[in-house]
Amino acid sequence: MVGEDQQDQGPVPRGLGDAVLDALFSQSPMSLHVYDRELRLVRVNKAARLMREFPVDRFLGRTLAEILRSFDLPEPAAVERAARGVLETGTPAFDLSIRVRDHHVPPAEAVVSASAFRLQRADGTVLGVAVALTDVTARARAEAELRLLNEAAARIGTTLDIFRTAAEFCEVVSPALTDTVTVDVYDTVMSGRAPTVDAHDRDQTLRRVGYRSAAGPERQGVPVVGEVTVYPPGTPHRAVLDTLAPKLIRRLRPDAPWLDTARRRDARIVRAGAHSMLLVPLRARGVVLGLACFYRWRDPAPFDHRDLRLARQLTAHAGQCLDNARLYGRERSAARVLSGGFAQAQATVGTAVELARTHLPAGTGGGWSDAIPLSGSRVALVAGDTTSGTSAPGAMSELRAAIEVLADLDLPPDDILQRLHDLASRPGGPPTGTGSEPADGPPATCLCVVYDPVSRLCTAASAGHPPPVLVHPGGNVELLDVAAGPPLGQGLARYGLTERALPAGSTLLIYNNALLTGAGGRDAMLARLTDLFAAPHASLQAACDTCADALAPEQSPRDAYLLLARTRTMDDSRTKAWTFPNAPESAREARRRATEQLTEWGLAQDVIDDVALVVSELVTNSVRYAEGPIRLRLIRDSTLVCEVTDDSSASPHLRRALSTDENGRGLFITAQLTRRWGVRPSGRGKTLWAERSLVYGEDGEGPGRTGAGGG
């Protein structure tokens, strides 16, 4: 009589049971471990023996507890309890996820899915437990990566603040991917600007905006958030910033040639025992924002190429969010200053000055300096200090962006400081950050200097900031007499304007109070600088570094910085100016003179025709609305600049004239034929300027022909 279980199975061919058993131990791709009633490993199949990372032959005869102790399991007791539960109750256990890691260097890690069932005879005698293991490492890793990417999409970029966005990125990736992560952005990003991907003259000063360590959220990095840093040549960080190619360092040795324990940052890396690192550039929309660095020192597994791919995906999303914050910060400051848009300067500062910077951080994060290109090949050199509290980095960012916007308006330095003072006096003004957090240090100071390489005229105004030092070409040193108004947001806004024609080849030194204090006061600083500039230096940057080292205090309570700007001039071969009477025939004469000069410069005929028409329209506009003489100036730089100055303070506005209108087309024509145009105050009058590109695009069309002011 056939048993009930045999009826359910149907007739069983002779020898099938032995064949199944043999297949399980010799052909099955699933690892099979057999334990006796004492949970001692007595047999494994061939698939288990093929797991090279976790050889089991040496574990035969050992208990499950002993085997589990040989691997770095998060909760080995839970696995043993589950196996004993199966042995005692007979209830199978399915899909137990177990993460195992051996103790080799580097360690091998795997994730297995375990299913256990009890082994017993037909009479119910318990023989042991069989455990089937499936390697699901690839699936588990893919699922973890997907969860991390989804979390990044949900948590990064919830605000439009650079520091908060960087903090969100750090919270997502640490400790899920890395033990320590840092985010550094170019210092210019804080003012709303960022170098393009193909730029070769990036300022290498970066500012720490994000940090997180598995050692604890209270742990601070080197440098701390808000502080500036520079990665020296020869380091992998600098190589990634220069090449924009991400880098994987699987084995970071403490004796690596680029590690210098004399540097605090490198000493921290060595002291923490970091053994592997990833370096990924932060990029978005054709600009370079900075660098994200990932370090492992607690997790013994080194980074691999799959980790690098994941880090690049996460960093790409973070880069977009950081760029959104950068653009928002710039537009927000613009909205606080003016209604409508503004034209971003496309020129460089290289025509007007040669720059060198040295920043000596102390952890306060509130000191900064910028060089902003202006119309007419001029440059604005601005510097300042914000409060030293936790709001300082955000306040500095908004203040710098506001200055960038005001500079785009072509305002003189005293007017810029006046408007900054008004902004700072409002609730939520830049020096106190959000407005909800009171300033916990000295108020914000600012210095604004504008230099014109054509006239060599330097104009400056100060809001409680130390005046610049002028080093003459022969080495003589003097302090520029710049009247200091009140700090931003403090007292009555009374800012004087200082004008000084500078000798060709002069050098301006711009610094902050921390450097002045370290030098022992102004007289001591001037004496020290006189000695330092008595001998020539290898380069302007070498002079800047030497001066900063000589003047800086050993332990400054605030960031100290030094900006050197060696002035350049544009001679008569690149500029030409005329003065015409306020008469209708002046437009024709100005057009004739401009045409002759452009022809002498050897410019293309289409450039000559366009600029001649622009000159005619701008001079005609001045004849119509001004009363006194009219001055025309042409500047041949990377673009051709046309400037018309008159005594009328009324600013013209672009409008689209109707076909029946007799007037009103001058600025519209100018906008169509030039790259950009604008108006700036000039004494009691104004200067209308327009820039014309000297090279057409590949399509043969001028850059301004796509629309008004197109670029």
Secondary structure, DSSP 4 states (H G I P E B T S, - for coil): ---HHHHHH-PPPTTHHHHHHHHHHHT-SSEEEEEETT-BEEEE-HHHHT-TTS--GGGTT-BHHHHHHTS--S-HHHHHHHHHHHHHH---EEEEEEEEE-SSSSPPEEEEEEEEEEEE-TT--EEEEEEEEEE-HHHHHHHHHHHHHHHHHHHTTSSS-HHHHHHHHHHHHTTTT-SEEEEEEEGGGGGT---BTT-S-----EEEEEEEETT-TT---SSPTT-EE-PPTTSHHHHHHHH---EEES---TT-TT--TTSHHHHHHHHHT--EEEEEEEEETTEEEEEEEEEESSS-SPP-HHHHHHHHHHHHHHHHHHHHHHHHHHHHHHHHH-SS--PPP---STTTEEEEEEEE--S---EEEEEEE-GGG-EEEEEEE--SSTTHHHHHHHHHHHHHHHHHTT--HHHHHHHHHHHHHSTT-GGGTTSSS---SSPPEEEEEEE-TTT-EEEEEEEBPPPPEEE-TTS-EEE----EEPPTTSS------EEEEPPTT-EEEEE-HHHHHHHTSHHHHHHHHHHHTTS--SSHHHHHHHHHHHHS-TT-SS-EEEEEEEE----TTTEEEEEE-SSTHHHHHHHHHHHHHHHHTT--HHHHHHHHHHHHHHHHHHHHH--S-EEEEEEESSEEEEEEEES--PPP------TT-SS--HHHHHHHHSSEEEEEEETTEEEEEEEEESS--TTS--TTTTSTT--
